[in-house]
Structure formats: structure tokens, C-alpha cells
Amino acid sequence: MTPPATPSIELVNGTAMPMVGYGTYRTSSAKTEYAVREALEIGYRSIDTAQCYGNEDGVGRALAASELPREEVFLTTKTWTNGYSDTKRSIDRSLSDLRTDYVDLLLVHEPTGDIPGIYAALEEALQEGKARGIGVSNFIGDVLDDLLKSARVKPMVNQVETHPYRQQVELQKRCFNDGIIMESWSPLVAGSRSLLRDEVIGRIAQVHEKSPAQVVLRWLVQRGIPVIPKTLNAEHMRANLAIFDFALTKGEMAEVARLDTGQSQFGWW
Ligand SMILES: NC(=O)c1ccc[n+]([C@@H]2O[C@H](COP(=O)([O-])OP(=O)(O)OC[C@H]3O[C@@H](n4cnc5c(N)ncnc54)[C@H](OP(=O)(O)O)[C@@H]3O)[C@@H](O)[C@H]2O)c1
């Protein structure tokens, strides 16, 4: 049976990106293969990986085994390089590991190294059809402003830590003004108990007969922020997709908005 399609958001170039994708951070290549196969069977049509996760080949094997037409799956990867030349080489290696001719979204993973050089390699990948969309991750503050001054093609996505404890309200506005979609990484704070047992979120979950994780994901999606939760548990995979049959009220959105600490829960960026 064909699973119901997940709503999507359009990148500035018209490419449709599902609002809920599947994350693969800290999962070995072998486990990733198994988990991504399961996620695709359950109905995920967006997969997020990265060169530094060391599991692109697992994603590639799962995609091949699924026999889904390539155009049905939105595939994201991220570079982990220092400059122009190694980025060029790494993109070809990623495509080979992922067993595909193109990714739907190619991101600079972090604002380190020769950013103009790395980004120029992404712009070329876009022109050559090796990526249908390009963007950045963890670009917050001046680094984003600097890139926008030198980029020929504006980043289409900025993937950053975003959840109820770090809401990135100003960054989202900043991105929106430049046609950049802000995407959430670690939407569940990597499964943190403090978030999933938060009193406010728990109360809202009870009202809607949903789980705290579903309320958090719904809250992000309702702000127009795509999410890529990770789970190795099939029930959680299903639950994380089942967030389009309820809506939070204005008051509930505001209650969660008051949980912002403005602080990273990881201390990376
Ligand atoms: N660009 C970047 O720098 C960056 C950084 C970090 C992450 N990411 C991306 O973002 C993705 C998501 O972030 P993340 O993996 O750090 O963590 P996350 O998605 O915030 O949380 C994952 C944790 O939440 C638990 N979980 C998932 N669904 C649940 C549910 N419905 N109910 C209860 N618990 C649930 C999972 O445990 P179970 O397996 O037990 O369900 C897992 O421990 C990554 O996998 C990666 O693709 C990007």
C-alpha cells in the first residue's frame, strides 16, 4: 500500500522538500542500511546523511534495495572538507557511495575552512546537476552574512539546531528574508529526557492524545520548519510521521514559545 504523502515545502528553485525526513547521525553504516530500509517502507521520502557520519554507503544500499524511483526520495548530504578541490572530489565520492547521480540537497556542514572555496564547489555541483539544491548548516550570525555577500547562488536551506529550548526565531526571520528555509537538526534534542518530560509539552500532548515527541515535531512544522528526527524504533518512525492529523492552537504555540532558553543544548554552534 502506498503511504500517504508527507506535506512538503518548496525550495526557492521549486524543488519540493518533505516537512518530515529521517535523520541518520551516529548510526553505523550497517544499522543505517537496515533503518533507512524500514523508514522508506513506513513512508519516509526524505533522508538526511552527511559525509562525516560515515554511513552514506548504508543509505545508498537502502535506497537501491527499496527499488523506489530515485525521484521519489529527497536525499540530503553534507560536505566535510576544507576547500574547493577536496570538496569537488568529496561530492563525487558521496554520489558514488549513495549510488545516485544527484542529491536533492547538498549542504556545507559547518562554517569552517575556506568557505568561499567550498561553497563554489557546491555551486558548480548545482550547475552540473549533481545537486538539485544547495545550502549550509550551522551558519549563524556573521558567517551567513559573509557568505551571502560572496555567493553567486544563495543558500536554499540552513540546517541548524532548532527545538523548543533553542528556537532560533531571529535566525528564521533572517533566513526567510533571503529565501532560505531554516531546517531543524536534533528536533528532539537527541531524545533528551528534559524535553520529552517537559511539563508544558506533556500537558499539550495529553490534550491532543499525542506523544510529547509528536507535539514537539508538530510545533516545529507549524512554524514552517522541516524536521529530520532520528529513531531506530519502528513505532517512533511511524509516530514521527503522524503529526498532520492535529494542530496546536495559537495559545499552545505560544506556551511552547515561552520555553526558549536561547542556548544550544549541545554547545557546538
Ligand atoms: N547539521 C548538523 O550539524 C546536525 C547535527 C546533529 C544532527 N543532525 C541531523 O539531525 C538528525 C536528528 O538529530 P539527532 O539524531 O541528533 O536527534 P533527534 O532526532 O533530536 O533525537 C533522536 C533521539 O530521540 C529518540 N526519539 C525519536 N523519536 C522518538 C519518539 N517518537 N518518541 C520518543 N523518543 C524518540 C530516539 O530514540 P529511539 O531510537 O529510541 O526512538 C533518539 O534517541 C540527525 O540524525 C542528523 O541527520 C544534523
The ligand as an SDF file (V2000), in Angstrom:
LIG
                    3D

 48 52  0  0  0  0  0  0  0  0999 V2000
   23.8280   19.5040   10.5920 N   0  0  0  0  0  0  0  0  0  0  0  0
   24.2400   19.1500   11.7830 C   0  0  0  0  0  0  0  0  0  0  0  0
   25.2490   19.6700   12.3120 O   0  0  0  0  0  0  0  0  0  0  0  0
   23.4760   18.0950   12.5300 C   0  0  0  0  0  0  0  0  0  0  0  0
   23.7480   17.8740   13.8920 C   0  0  0  0  0  0  0  0  0  0  0  0
   23.0140   16.8980   14.5630 C   0  0  0  0  0  0  0  0  0  0  0  0
   22.0260   16.1980   13.8870 C   0  0  0  0  0  0  0  0  0  0  0  0
   21.7970   16.4010   12.5450 N   0  0  0  0  0  0  0  0  0  0  0  0
   20.7460   15.6490   11.8050 C   0  0  0  0  0  0  0  0  0  0  0  0
   19.5240   15.7350   12.5520 O   0  0  0  0  0  0  0  0  0  0  0  0
   19.0540   14.4140   12.8070 C   0  0  0  0  0  0  0  0  0  0  0  0
   18.2490   14.3520   14.0880 C   0  0  0  0  0  0  0  0  0  0  0  0
   19.0450   14.7260   15.2060 O   0  0  0  0  0  0  0  0  0  0  0  0
   19.5800   13.6850   16.2980 P   0  0  0  0  0  0  0  0  0  0  0  0
   19.7920   12.3790   15.6600 O   0  0  0  0  0  0  0  0  0  0  0  0
   20.7240   14.3250   16.9890 O   0  0  0  0  0  0  0  0  0  0  0  0
   18.4520   13.6010   17.3820 O   0  0  0  0  0  0  0  0  0  0  0  0
   16.8460   13.7530   17.4780 P   0  0  0  0  0  0  0  0  0  0  0  0
   16.1960   13.3720   16.2230 O   0  0  0  0  0  0  0  0  0  0  0  0
   16.5860   15.0840   18.0760 O   0  0  0  0  0  0  0  0  0  0  0  0
   16.5370   12.6710   18.6040 O   0  0  0  0  0  0  0  0  0  0  0  0
   16.8240   11.3110   18.4090 C   0  0  0  0  0  0  0  0  0  0  0  0
   16.5120   10.5770   19.6930 C   0  0  0  0  0  0  0  0  0  0  0  0
   15.1460   10.7420   20.0120 O   0  0  0  0  0  0  0  0  0  0  0  0
   14.5500    9.4710   20.2300 C   0  0  0  0  0  0  0  0  0  0  0  0
   13.2280    9.5080   19.5820 N   0  0  0  0  0  0  0  0  0  0  0  0
   12.9560    9.6680   18.2650 C   0  0  0  0  0  0  0  0  0  0  0  0
   11.6300    9.6490   18.0430 N   0  0  0  0  0  0  0  0  0  0  0  0
   11.0470    9.4690   19.2480 C   0  0  0  0  0  0  0  0  0  0  0  0
    9.7050    9.3740   19.6700 C   0  0  0  0  0  0  0  0  0  0  0  0
    8.6860    9.4510   18.8030 N   0  0  0  0  0  0  0  0  0  0  0  0
    9.4680    9.1890   20.9960 N   0  0  0  0  0  0  0  0  0  0  0  0
   10.4790    9.1260   21.8830 C   0  0  0  0  0  0  0  0  0  0  0  0
   11.7860    9.2190   21.5460 N   0  0  0  0  0  0  0  0  0  0  0  0
   12.0640    9.3830   20.2300 C   0  0  0  0  0  0  0  0  0  0  0  0
   15.4420    8.4570   19.5710 C   0  0  0  0  0  0  0  0  0  0  0  0
   15.4840    7.2530   20.3050 O   0  0  0  0  0  0  0  0  0  0  0  0
   14.8250    5.8630   19.7270 P   0  0  0  0  0  0  0  0  0  0  0  0
   15.7840    5.3460   18.6800 O   0  0  0  0  0  0  0  0  0  0  0  0
   14.7310    5.0180   20.9230 O   0  0  0  0  0  0  0  0  0  0  0  0
   13.4950    6.2380   19.1580 O   0  0  0  0  0  0  0  0  0  0  0  0
   16.8100    9.1180   19.6330 C   0  0  0  0  0  0  0  0  0  0  0  0
   17.4710    8.7920   20.8340 O   0  0  0  0  0  0  0  0  0  0  0  0
   20.3550   13.5910   12.8370 C   0  0  0  0  0  0  0  0  0  0  0  0
   20.1390   12.2080   12.8210 O   0  0  0  0  0  0  0  0  0  0  0  0
   21.0760   14.1620   11.6540 C   0  0  0  0  0  0  0  0  0  0  0  0
   20.5640   13.6140   10.4570 O   0  0  0  0  0  0  0  0  0  0  0  0
   22.4930   17.3570   11.8730 C   0  0  0  0  0  0  0  0  0  0  0  0
  1  2  1  0
  2  3  2  0
  2  4  1  0
  4  5  1  0
  4 48  2  0
  5  6  2  0
  6  7  1  0
  7  8  2  0
  8  9  1  0
  8 48  1  0
  9 10  1  0
  9 46  1  0
 10 11  1  0
 11 12  1  0
 11 44  1  0
 12 13  1  0
 13 14  1  0
 14 15  2  0
 14 16  1  0
 14 17  1  0
 17 18  1  0
 18 19  2  0
 18 20  1  0
 18 21  1  0
 21 22  1  0
 22 23  1  0
 23 24  1  0
 23 42  1  0
 24 25  1  0
 25 26  1  0
 25 36  1  0
 26 27  1  0
 26 35  1  0
 27 28  2  0
 28 29  1  0
 29 30  1  0
 29 35  2  0
 30 31  1  0
 30 32  2  0
 32 33  1  0
 33 34  2  0
 34 35  1  0
 36 37  1  0
 36 42  1  0
 37 38  1  0
 38 39  2  0
 38 40  1  0
 38 41  1  0
 42 43  1  0
 44 45  1  0
 44 46  1  0
 46 47  1  0
M  CHG  2   8   1  16  -1
M  END
$$$$
